Amino acid sequence: MTRISLIGAGAGLVSALLFGVVATLSPLGLLLSYVAPLPVLIAALGWNHRAGLVASAVGAVVSAIVLAPAAGAVFAVAVGLPAWWLAYLALLGRPDSAGRIEWYPLGRILVWVAATAALITLIGAIALGPSYETYRNSLEELIRALAGAELSTTLPDDADTEQFVRLVATAVPAVAAMTFVFMLVINLWLAAFTVRVSGRLPRPWPSLPDTLMPRTSLAIAGGAVAAAAVLPGYAGLTAIAVLGGFAAAFALQGLAAIHAATRGNRARPALLALLYLSLLLLSVWIIVILAGAGAAAVALKARPGRAPQPPGNPN
């Protein structure tokens, strides 16, 4: 237990350092802050989830002391605890009827990533304004400040400017949740790959193209669309964040489906290279197309029925 605590404490210190460099407001600092969950994930996957929990606590305390008390809370909510939770899920396993370990499915982990991203987005919005009106006013003022010169040039009419600002403010929760999904998934993959290379990964490396989200994810996304259209305030914001998170998850599901569908095709390397190049150049539209493909794959391939019981506690 002492070794696990020391490893977790070291990982928490490194994670807090990566998280804190965003205060420099430099592009490199922003890039490094995106991998702040990585040390927590490595500690949790390579030793056990308790090491990740210690890393989360240490990182939050260090951030609170060095930066500000609020920074410690942000670290815990947006970095430490999500990383610990996803690592915990990744290591869940139970024996099947043949005595082999049945590991928690990647598709269900992807659902948890989307839900976690939506929760982080909601908490961030509440932190920006305790009331929804305060949050919207603060966000719209920030958008005007960041894009003031461009708006005055491209949208000379004040009414058009206000409409654009309101539209962007409405879309922010979805974009934020999508960003968190991609950040968490990339960090989880990097951590798992690193721990696998070291020989400490308890779980066999899964087949990523065979990832399949449960069919209930379609119902959740559909409910989020309906709720976003009618619910006001933070309830509507939550629905928009859920929709954004699941859109990103479906896009990743679409990538997995395309990888699986092109197996054995001689042109597979060229097709995948073209796909990823298009993703870099036309990211928004390609993500929309991939999300549609992912949703279709779930609808066609997922099997309805009772969800399996949670596997046993790891370690």
PATITI-241094 format. One record per residue (C-alpha): residue number from 1; y, x negated, z negated. Coordinates in steps of 0.25 Angstrom, whole numbers, plus 5000, padded with zeros to 4 digits. Each point is the difference from the previous one (the first is absolute). Example, Ala and Ser with C-alpha at 12.3 -4.5 7.8 and 13.67 -1.06 7.14 Angstrom:
NODE   seq      Y      X      Z
NODE     1   4982   4951   4969
NODE     2   5014   4994   5002
//
This chain:
NODE   seq      Y      X      Z
NODE     1   5000   5000   5000
NODE     2   5009   4988   4997
NODE     3   4998   4995   5014
NODE     4   5003   5013   5006
NODE     5   5013   5002   4992
NODE     6   5004   4986   5004
NODE     7   4997   5002   5015
NODE     8   5007   5014   4999
NODE     9   5012   4994   4994
NODE    10   5002   4989   5010
NODE    11   4998   5010   5011
NODE    12   5011   5009   4994
NODE    13   5010   4988   4999
NODE    14   4998   4997   5015
NODE    15   5001   5015   5003
NODE    16   5013   5001   4992
NODE    17   5006   4988   5007
NODE    18   4997   5006   5014
NODE    19   5005   5013   4996
NODE    20   5013   4994   4994
NODE    21   5004   4992   5012
NODE    22   5004   5013   5007
NODE    23   5013   4998   4991
NODE    24   5004   4989   5009
NODE    25   5003   5010   5011
NODE    26   4994   4990   5011
NODE    27   4990   5004   5011
NODE    28   4990   4990   4994
NODE    29   5002   5006   4986
NODE    30   4998   5014   5006
NODE    31   4987   4995   5007
NODE    32   4995   4993   4987
NODE    33   5002   5013   4992
NODE    34   4991   5007   5010
NODE    35   4988   4992   4995
NODE    36   5003   5001   4985
NODE    37   4987   5009   4998
NODE    38   4992   4989   5006
NODE    39   4998   4992   4987
NODE    40   4996   5012   4992
NODE    41   4990   5005   5010
NODE    42   4994   4986   5001
NODE    43   4998   4999   4985
NODE    44   4994   5014   4999
NODE    45   4991   4998   5012
NODE    46   4996   4986   4997
NODE    47   4997   5002   4985
NODE    48   5001   5015   4996
NODE    49   5010   5011   4999
NODE    50   5004   4996   4986
NODE    51   5006   4987   5005
NODE    52   5008   5009   5010
NODE    53   5004   5008   4988
NODE    54   5005   4988   4992
NODE    55   5007   4995   5013
NODE    56   5007   5013   5001
NODE    57   5005   5000   4985
NODE    58   5004   4985   5001
NODE    59   5008   5002   5013
NODE    60   5007   5012   4995
NODE    61   5004   4993   4987
NODE    62   5005   4988   5007
NODE    63   5008   5008   5010
NODE    64   5006   5008   4989
NODE    65   5004   4987   4992
NODE    66   5005   4992   5012
NODE    67   5006   5010   5008
NODE    68   5003   5013   4993
NODE    69   4992   5011   4992
NODE    70   5001   5009   5012
NODE    71   4993   4989   5009
NODE    72   4988   5000   4991
NODE    73   4998   5015   5002
NODE    74   5002   4998   5015
NODE    75   4989   4989   5000
NODE    76   4991   5008   4992
NODE    77   5001   5012   5008
NODE    78   5001   4994   5014
NODE    79   4992   4987   4999
NODE    80   4991   4998   4988
NODE    81   4994   5013   4997
NODE    82   4997   5004   5015
NODE    83   4994   4987   5003
NODE    84   4991   5001   4987
NODE    85   4996   5014   5004
NODE    86   4996   4997   5014
NODE    87   4992   4988   4996
NODE    88   4993   5008   4989
NODE    89   4996   5010   5011
NODE    90   4995   4989   5009
NODE    91   4991   4995   4990
NODE    92   4994   5014   4996
NODE    93   4985   5001   5003
NODE    94   4988   5007   4995
NODE    95   4985   4999   5004
NODE    96   4994   5009   5010
NODE    97   4986   5006   5000
NODE    98   4995   4987   5005
NODE    99   5006   4992   4990
NODE   100   5011   4994   5009
NODE   101   5015   5000   4997
NODE   102   5008   5011   5006
NODE   103   5014   4995   5001
NODE   104   5012   5009   4999
NODE   105   5003   5004   5015
NODE   106   5012   4993   5007
NODE   107   5004   5014   5006
NODE   108   5002   5005   4986
NODE   109   5008   4987   4996
NODE   110   5009   5003   5012
NODE   111   5003   5014   4994
NODE   112   5003   4994   4987
NODE   113   5009   4990   5006
NODE   114   5008   5011   5007
NODE   115   5001   5008   4987
NODE   116   5004   4988   4993
NODE   117   5011   4997   5010
NODE   118   5005   5014   4999
NODE   119   5001   4999   4985
NODE   120   5007   4987   5000
NODE   121   5010   5006   5010
NODE   122   5003   5012   4991
NODE   123   5002   4992   4987
NODE   124   5010   4991   5008
NODE   125   5007   5012   5004
NODE   126   5001   5006   4986
NODE   127   5005   4986   4995
NODE   128   5011   5001   5010
NODE   129   5005   5013   4995
NODE   130   4994   5009   4989
NODE   131   5004   5012   5008
NODE   132   4997   5002   5014
NODE   133   5015   5002   5004
NODE   134   5003   4987   4993
NODE   135   4989   4993   5008
NODE   136   5004   5006   5013
NODE   137   5015   4996   4998
NODE   138   4997   4986   4996
NODE   139   4990   4998   5012
NODE   140   5010   5006   5010
NODE   141   5011   4991   4995
NODE   142   4991   4988   5001
NODE   143   4997   5004   5014
NODE   144   5014   5001   5004
NODE   145   5003   4987   4994
NODE   146   4989   4993   5007
NODE   147   5003   5006   5013
NODE   148   5014   5003   5000
NODE   149   5005   4992   5011
NODE   150   4989   5004   5009
NODE   151   5001   5015   4997
NODE   152   5015   4999   5003
NODE   153   4997   4994   5014
NODE   154   4989   5008   5004
NODE   155   5003   5014   4993
NODE   156   5015   5001   5001
NODE   157   4999   5015   4996
NODE   158   5000   5002   4984
NODE   159   4991   5012   5001
NODE   160   4990   4992   5008
NODE   161   5001   4988   4991
NODE   162   4997   5009   4988
NODE   163   4988   5007   5007
NODE   164   4994   4986   5003
NODE   165   5002   4995   4986
NODE   166   4993   5012   4994
NODE   167   4989   4999   5010
NODE   168   4998   4985   4996
NODE   169   5000   5004   4986
NODE   170   4989   5010   5002
NODE   171   4991   4990   5007
NODE   172   5002   4989   4990
NODE   173   4989   5005   4991
NODE   174   4990   5000   5011
NODE   175   5004   4987   5005
NODE   176   4999   4994   4986
NODE   177   4986   5005   4998
NODE   178   4995   4995   5013
NODE   179   5006   4986   4997
NODE   180   4993   5000   4986
NODE   181   4987   5004   5007
NODE   182   5000   4989   5010
NODE   183   5005   4990   4989
NODE   184   4988   5004   4990
NODE   185   4990   5000   5011
NODE   186   5004   4986   5005
NODE   187   5000   4994   4986
NODE   188   4987   5006   4997
NODE   189   4993   4994   5013
NODE   190   5007   4987   4997
NODE   191   4995   5000   4986
NODE   192   4986   5004   5003
NODE   193   4999   4990   5011
NODE   194   5005   4989   4991
NODE   195   4990   5003   4989
NODE   196   4989   5002   5010
NODE   197   5003   4985   5005
NODE   198   4999   4995   4986
NODE   199   4986   5007   4998
NODE   200   5005   5009   4988
NODE   201   5001   5014   5007
NODE   202   4989   5008   4994
NODE   203   5000   5011   5011
NODE   204   4994   4996   5014
NODE   205   5010   4999   5011
NODE   206   5001   5015   5006
NODE   207   5000   5003   5014
NODE   208   5015   5004   5002
NODE   209   4998   5007   5013
NODE   210   4991   5010   4994
NODE   211   5011   5004   4990
NODE   212   5000   5015   4999
NODE   213   5010   5009   4992
NODE   214   4994   5013   4994
NODE   215   5003   5013   5007
NODE   216   5008   5004   4988
NODE   217   5011   4990   5004
NODE   218   5003   5009   5012
NODE   219   5002   5012   4990
NODE   220   5009   4992   4991
NODE   221   5009   4995   5012
NODE   222   5000   5015   5005
NODE   223   5005   5005   4987
NODE   224   5010   4989   4999
NODE   225   5006   5005   5014
NODE   226   5001   5014   4995
NODE   227   5006   4996   4986
NODE   228   5010   4991   5007
NODE   229   5005   5012   5008
NODE   230   5003   5009   4989
NODE   231   5001   4993   4987
NODE   232   5013   4995   4995
NODE   233   5004   4988   4991
NODE   234   4991   4990   4995
NODE   235   4988   5009   5003
NODE   236   5004   5000   5015
NODE   237   5002   4985   4999
NODE   238   4986   4998   4994
NODE   239   4994   5008   5012
NODE   240   5008   4991   5010
NODE   241   4995   4987   4993
NODE   242   4986   5005   5000
NODE   243   5001   5003   5014
NODE   244   5005   4986   5003
NODE   245   4990   4994   4992
NODE   246   4988   5007   5007
NODE   247   5006   4998   5013
NODE   248   4999   4985   4998
NODE   249   4986   5001   4995
NODE   250   4996   5008   5012
NODE   251   5006   4990   5009
NODE   252   4992   4989   4993
NODE   253   4988   5010   5002
NODE   254   5003   5001   5014
NODE   255   5000   4984   5002
NODE   256   4986   5000   4993
NODE   257   4995   5011   5010
NODE   258   5005   4992   5012
NODE   259   4993   4988   4995
NODE   260   4988   5008   4998
NODE   261   5001   5007   5014
NODE   262   5002   4987   5007
NODE   263   4987   4993   4995
NODE   264   4992   4994   5011
NODE   265   5011   5001   5010
NODE   266   5003   4987   5008
NODE   267   5015   5003   5000
NODE   268   5000   5002   4985
NODE   269   5008   4988   4997
NODE   270   5011   5003   5011
NODE   271   5001   5015   4996
NODE   272   5002   4996   4985
NODE   273   5010   4989   5004
NODE   274   5007   5010   5008
NODE   275   5000   5011   4989
NODE   276   5005   4990   4989
NODE   277   5011   4995   5010
NODE   278   5004   5014   5002
NODE   279   5000   5003   4985
NODE   280   5010   4988   4998
NODE   281   5009   5005   5012
NODE   282   5000   5015   4998
NODE   283   4996   5001   4986
NODE   284   5005   5014   4997
NODE   285   4993   5007   5012
NODE   286   4987   4992   4999
NODE   287   4999   5004   4986
NODE   288   5002   5014   5003
NODE   289   4989   4999   5011
NODE   290   4991   4993   4990
NODE   291   5002   5010   4990
NODE   292   4996   5011   5009
NODE   293   4988   4992   5004
NODE   294   4996   4998   4986
NODE   295   5001   5014   4996
NODE   296   4992   5004   5012
NODE   297   4989   4990   4996
NODE   298   5000   5006   4986
NODE   299   4999   5014   5005
NODE   300   4988   4996   5010
NODE   301   4992   4991   4991
NODE   302   5002   5003   4985
NODE   303   4990   5008   4994
NODE   304   5004   5012   4992
NODE   305   4994   5003   4986
NODE   306   5001   4996   4986
NODE   307   5007   4987   4997
NODE   308   4991   4990   4993
NODE   309   5001   4998   4985
NODE   310   5009   4987   4996
NODE   311   4991   4988   5000
NODE   312   4998   4992   4987
NODE   313   5010   4991   4993
NODE   314   5001   4986   5006
NODE   315   4996   4989   4991
//
